[in-house]
């Protein structure tokens, strides 16, 4: 993993970071969702690499082609 992503991964591993978002990702309410930790990591990658949603999904599905800075 690139050093930049390692730093972000450490920051996102802090449980306190997710608490403000947890109420919006209740597993018993609405459609089934992904864990908030996964969602925020995906949104960081989407923003960092300026990807559209479909491209993001394709890139994380095929991690061999994942771009590096």
N, CA, C and O atoms as a GROMACS GRO file, in nm:
protein
  276
    1UNK      N    1   0.086  -0.117   0.000
    1UNK     CA    2   0.000   0.000   0.000
    1UNK      C    3   0.090   0.123   0.000
    1UNK      O    4   0.190   0.126   0.073
    2UNK      N    5   0.058   0.225  -0.080
    2UNK     CA    6   0.137   0.349  -0.080
    2UNK      C    7   0.136   0.414   0.059
    2UNK      O    8   0.037   0.403   0.131
    3UNK      N    9   0.245   0.481   0.096
    3UNK     CA   10   0.253   0.544   0.229
    3UNK      C   11   0.136   0.637   0.259
    3UNK      O   12   0.087   0.640   0.372
    4UNK      N   13   0.092   0.712   0.161
    4UNK     CA   14  -0.021   0.804   0.180
    4UNK      C   15  -0.145   0.728   0.226
    4UNK      O   16  -0.216   0.773   0.316
    5UNK      N   17  -0.171   0.613   0.164
    5UNK     CA   18  -0.289   0.535   0.200
    5UNK      C   19  -0.271   0.467   0.336
    5UNK      O   20  -0.369   0.444   0.407
    6UNK      N   21  -0.148   0.434   0.373
    6UNK     CA   22  -0.123   0.378   0.506
    6UNK      C   23  -0.158   0.478   0.615
    6UNK      O   24  -0.216   0.442   0.717
    7UNK      N   25  -0.123   0.606   0.593
    7UNK     CA   26  -0.157   0.711   0.690
    7UNK      C   27  -0.308   0.724   0.704
    7UNK      O   28  -0.361   0.730   0.815
    8UNK      N   29  -0.377   0.728   0.592
    8UNK     CA   30  -0.523   0.741   0.594
    8UNK      C   31  -0.585   0.618   0.660
    8UNK      O   32  -0.681   0.631   0.735
    9UNK      N   33  -0.531   0.501   0.633
    9UNK     CA   34  -0.584   0.379   0.693
    9UNK      C   35  -0.570   0.385   0.846
    9UNK      O   36  -0.662   0.344   0.917
   10UNK      N   37  -0.457   0.434   0.896
   10UNK     CA   38  -0.440   0.447   1.041
   10UNK      C   39  -0.541   0.546   1.100
   10UNK      O   40  -0.598   0.520   1.205
   11UNK      N   41  -0.561   0.657   1.031
   11UNK     CA   42  -0.658   0.756   1.079
   11UNK      C   43  -0.799   0.698   1.082
   11UNK      O   44  -0.875   0.720   1.176
   12UNK      N   45  -0.834   0.624   0.978
   12UNK     CA   46  -0.968   0.567   0.969
   12UNK      C   47  -0.987   0.448   1.062
   12UNK      O   48  -1.100   0.403   1.082
   13UNK      N   49  -0.880   0.396   1.118
   13UNK     CA   50  -0.891   0.286   1.213
   13UNK      C   51  -0.936   0.334   1.351
   13UNK      O   52  -0.971   0.253   1.436
   14UNK      N   53  -0.934   0.465   1.374
   14UNK     CA   54  -0.974   0.522   1.503
   14UNK      C   55  -1.127   0.518   1.515
   14UNK      O   56  -1.197   0.583   1.437
   15UNK      N   57  -1.177   0.443   1.612
   15UNK     CA   58  -1.322   0.427   1.629
   15UNK      C   59  -1.393   0.560   1.652
   15UNK      O   60  -1.508   0.576   1.611
   16UNK      N   61  -1.327   0.656   1.715
   16UNK     CA   62  -1.391   0.785   1.742
   16UNK      C   63  -1.428   0.857   1.613
   16UNK      O   64  -1.523   0.936   1.611
   17UNK      N   65  -1.355   0.832   1.508
   17UNK     CA   66  -1.382   0.897   1.380
   17UNK      C   67  -1.518   0.857   1.324
   17UNK      O   68  -1.585   0.938   1.260
   18UNK      N   69  -1.559   0.734   1.348
   18UNK     CA   70  -1.682   0.683   1.288
   18UNK      C   71  -1.808   0.712   1.368
   18UNK      O   72  -1.918   0.706   1.313
   19UNK      N   73  -1.794   0.743   1.494
   19UNK     CA   74  -1.913   0.761   1.578
   19UNK      C   75  -2.014   0.862   1.523
   19UNK      O   76  -2.134   0.833   1.528
   20UNK      N   77  -1.974   0.978   1.471
   20UNK     CA   78  -2.075   1.071   1.418
   20UNK      C   79  -2.154   1.015   1.298
   20UNK      O   80  -2.263   1.064   1.269
   21UNK      N   81  -2.100   0.915   1.231
   21UNK     CA   82  -2.164   0.860   1.111
   21UNK      C   83  -2.248   0.736   1.140
   21UNK      O   84  -2.333   0.699   1.059
   22UNK      N   85  -2.226   0.672   1.254
   22UNK     CA   86  -2.290   0.544   1.283
   22UNK      C   87  -2.442   0.550   1.279
   22UNK      O   88  -2.506   0.455   1.233
   23UNK      N   89  -2.501   0.659   1.325
   23UNK     CA   90  -2.648   0.667   1.326
   23UNK      C   91  -2.707   0.663   1.186
   23UNK      O   92  -2.823   0.627   1.170
   24UNK      N   93  -2.630   0.699   1.085
   24UNK     CA   94  -2.679   0.698   0.947
   24UNK      C   95  -2.661   0.563   0.880
   24UNK      O   96  -2.709   0.542   0.768
   25UNK      N   97  -2.592   0.471   0.946
   25UNK     CA   98  -2.565   0.340   0.889
   25UNK      C   99  -2.612   0.230   0.983
   25UNK      O  100  -2.535   0.140   1.018
   26UNK      N  101  -2.735   0.238   1.024
   26UNK     CA  102  -2.794   0.139   1.114
   26UNK      C  103  -2.827   0.013   1.034
   26UNK      O  104  -2.904   0.020   0.938
   27UNK      N  105  -2.768  -0.102   1.070
   27UNK     CA  106  -2.791  -0.224   0.992
   27UNK      C  107  -2.936  -0.274   0.997
   27UNK      O  108  -2.976  -0.353   0.911
   28UNK      N  109  -3.015  -0.230   1.094
   28UNK     CA  110  -3.153  -0.276   1.104
   28UNK      C  111  -3.253  -0.181   1.041
   28UNK      O  112  -3.374  -0.205   1.050
   29UNK      N  113  -3.207  -0.074   0.978
   29UNK     CA  114  -3.296   0.028   0.924
   29UNK      C  115  -3.274   0.043   0.774
   29UNK      O  116  -3.161   0.067   0.731
   30UNK      N  117  -3.377   0.030   0.696
   30UNK     CA  118  -3.367   0.050   0.552
   30UNK      C  119  -3.299  -0.067   0.482
   30UNK      O  120  -3.299  -0.180   0.530
   31UNK      N  121  -3.242  -0.035   0.366
   31UNK     CA  122  -3.174  -0.137   0.287
   31UNK      C  123  -3.047  -0.183   0.359
   31UNK      O  124  -2.988  -0.107   0.435
   32UNK      N  125  -3.006  -0.308   0.335
   32UNK     CA  126  -2.878  -0.352   0.391
   32UNK      C  127  -2.765  -0.261   0.341
   32UNK      O  128  -2.764  -0.220   0.225
   33UNK      N  129  -2.673  -0.232   0.428
   33UNK     CA  130  -2.565  -0.141   0.394
   33UNK      C  131  -2.431  -0.207   0.419
   33UNK      O  132  -2.423  -0.315   0.477
   34UNK      N  133  -2.327  -0.140   0.374
   34UNK     CA  134  -2.192  -0.186   0.404
   34UNK      C  135  -2.147  -0.120   0.533
   34UNK      O  136  -2.204  -0.019   0.573
   35UNK      N  137  -2.046  -0.174   0.600
   35UNK     CA  138  -1.996  -0.110   0.722
   35UNK      C  139  -1.947   0.033   0.694
   35UNK      O  140  -1.889   0.059   0.589
   36UNK      N  141  -1.971   0.124   0.787
   36UNK     CA  142  -1.932   0.263   0.770
   36UNK      C  143  -1.782   0.275   0.744
   36UNK      O  144  -1.739   0.363   0.670
   37UNK      N  145  -1.703   0.188   0.806
   37UNK     CA  146  -1.558   0.192   0.785
   37UNK      C  147  -1.524   0.170   0.638
   37UNK      O  148  -1.438   0.239   0.582
   38UNK      N  149  -1.591   0.074   0.577
   38UNK     CA  150  -1.568   0.045   0.435
   38UNK      C  151  -1.616   0.160   0.348
   38UNK      O  152  -1.547   0.200   0.255
   39UNK      N  153  -1.733   0.213   0.379
   39UNK     CA  154  -1.788   0.322   0.300
   39UNK      C  155  -1.696   0.444   0.301
   39UNK      O  156  -1.668   0.502   0.195
   40UNK      N  157  -1.647   0.483   0.418
   40UNK     CA  158  -1.562   0.602   0.424
   40UNK      C  159  -1.428   0.580   0.355
   40UNK      O  160  -1.374   0.673   0.296
   41UNK      N  161  -1.376   0.461   0.362
   41UNK     CA  162  -1.252   0.432   0.288
   41UNK      C  163  -1.276   0.442   0.137
   41UNK      O  164  -1.194   0.498   0.064
   42UNK      N  165  -1.387   0.390   0.091
   42UNK     CA  166  -1.420   0.399  -0.051
   42UNK      C  167  -1.438   0.545  -0.094
   42UNK      O  168  -1.393   0.584  -0.202
   43UNK      N  169  -1.505   0.625  -0.010
   43UNK     CA  170  -1.526   0.765  -0.046
   43UNK      C  171  -1.394   0.842  -0.047
   43UNK      O  172  -1.377   0.935  -0.126
   44UNK      N  173  -1.300   0.806   0.041
   44UNK     CA  174  -1.169   0.869   0.036
   44UNK      C  175  -1.100   0.836  -0.096
   44UNK      O  176  -1.045   0.925  -0.162
   45UNK      N  177  -1.102   0.709  -0.135
   45UNK     CA  178  -1.038   0.671  -0.262
   45UNK      C  179  -1.105   0.739  -0.380
   45UNK      O  180  -1.038   0.782  -0.474
   46UNK      N  181  -1.236   0.750  -0.377
   46UNK     CA  182  -1.311   0.817  -0.484
   46UNK      C  183  -1.266   0.963  -0.496
   46UNK      O  184  -1.243   1.012  -0.606
   47UNK      N  185  -1.255   1.030  -0.382
   47UNK     CA  186  -1.213   1.170  -0.382
   47UNK      C  187  -1.066   1.184  -0.421
   47UNK      O  188  -1.031   1.267  -0.505
   48UNK      N  189  -0.980   1.103  -0.361
   48UNK     CA  190  -0.835   1.115  -0.382
   48UNK      C  191  -0.797   1.093  -0.527
   48UNK      O  192  -0.714   1.166  -0.581
   49UNK      N  193  -0.857   0.994  -0.591
   49UNK     CA  194  -0.822   0.962  -0.729
   49UNK      C  195  -0.919   1.021  -0.830
   49UNK      O  196  -0.910   0.993  -0.950
   50UNK      N  197  -1.014   1.103  -0.782
   50UNK     CA  198  -1.112   1.170  -0.869
   50UNK      C  199  -1.184   1.071  -0.960
   50UNK      O  200  -1.188   1.086  -1.082
   51UNK      N  201  -1.239   0.970  -0.897
   51UNK     CA  202  -1.308   0.864  -0.971
   51UNK      C  203  -1.458   0.884  -0.966
   51UNK      O  204  -1.512   0.937  -0.869
   52UNK      N  205  -1.524   0.841  -1.069
   52UNK     CA  206  -1.669   0.831  -1.066
   52UNK      C  207  -1.707   0.705  -0.990
   52UNK      O  208  -1.622   0.619  -0.965
   53UNK      N  209  -1.833   0.694  -0.953
   53UNK     CA  210  -1.877   0.580  -0.874
   53UNK      C  211  -1.853   0.447  -0.946
   53UNK      O  212  -1.803   0.352  -0.886
   54UNK      N  213  -1.890   0.440  -1.074
   54UNK     CA  214  -1.872   0.315  -1.149
   54UNK      C  215  -1.726   0.278  -1.162
   54UNK      O  216  -1.690   0.161  -1.152
   55UNK      N  217  -1.640   0.377  -1.185
   55UNK     CA  218  -1.497   0.351  -1.196
   55UNK      C  219  -1.441   0.304  -1.063
   55UNK      O  220  -1.360   0.211  -1.058
   56UNK      N  221  -1.484   0.368  -0.955
   56UNK     CA  222  -1.440   0.326  -0.821
   56UNK      C  223  -1.475   0.179  -0.798
   56UNK      O  224  -1.390   0.101  -0.754
   57UNK      N  225  -1.598   0.140  -0.828
   57UNK     CA  226  -1.641   0.001  -0.808
   57UNK      C  227  -1.556  -0.094  -0.892
   57UNK      O  228  -1.515  -0.200  -0.844
   58UNK      N  229  -1.530  -0.057  -1.016
   58UNK     CA  230  -1.449  -0.142  -1.102
   58UNK      C  231  -1.307  -0.154  -1.049
   58UNK      O  232  -1.249  -0.262  -1.051
   59UNK      N  233  -1.250  -0.044  -1.001
   59UNK     CA  234  -1.112  -0.045  -0.952
   59UNK      C  235  -1.096  -0.128  -0.826
   59UNK      O  236  -1.000  -0.204  -0.814
   60UNK      N  237  -1.188  -0.115  -0.732
   60UNK     CA  238  -1.174  -0.191  -0.607
   60UNK      C  239  -1.209  -0.338  -0.629
   60UNK      O  240  -1.161  -0.424  -0.555
   61UNK      N  241  -1.291  -0.367  -0.728
   61UNK     CA  242  -1.322  -0.507  -0.760
   61UNK      C  243  -1.200  -0.574  -0.821
   61UNK      O  244  -1.171  -0.690  -0.793
   62UNK      N  245  -1.129  -0.501  -0.905
   62UNK     CA  246  -1.010  -0.553  -0.971
   62UNK      C  247  -0.889  -0.481  -0.914
   62UNK      O  248  -0.832  -0.394  -0.980
   63UNK      N  249  -0.849  -0.516  -0.793
   63UNK     CA  250  -0.743  -0.442  -0.724
   63UNK      C  251  -0.608  -0.451  -0.795
   63UNK      O  252  -0.518  -0.374  -0.763
   64UNK      N  253  -0.591  -0.544  -0.889
   64UNK     CA  254  -0.466  -0.553  -0.963
   64UNK      C  255  -0.444  -0.425  -1.045
   64UNK      O  256  -0.330  -0.383  -1.064
   65UNK      N  257  -0.552  -0.365  -1.092
   65UNK     CA  258  -0.539  -0.246  -1.175
   65UNK      C  259  -0.545  -0.116  -1.095
   65UNK      O  260  -0.548  -0.008  -1.155
   66UNK      N  261  -0.548  -0.124  -0.961
   66UNK     CA  262  -0.562  -0.004  -0.880
   66UNK      C  263  -0.447   0.092  -0.906
   66UNK      O  264  -0.331   0.052  -0.903
   67UNK      N  265  -0.478   0.222  -0.932
   67UNK     CA  266  -0.372   0.320  -0.960
   67UNK      C  267  -0.291   0.354  -0.835
   67UNK      O  268  -0.343   0.352  -0.724
   68UNK      N  269  -0.165   0.384  -0.855
   68UNK     CA  270  -0.080   0.430  -0.744
   68UNK      C  271  -0.032   0.570  -0.776
   68UNK      O  272  -0.009   0.602  -0.893
   69UNK      N  273  -0.015   0.653  -0.672
   69UNK     CA  274   0.027   0.792  -0.698
   69UNK      C  275   0.168   0.801  -0.751
   69UNK      O  276   0.218   0.910  -0.777
   0.00000   0.00000   0.00000
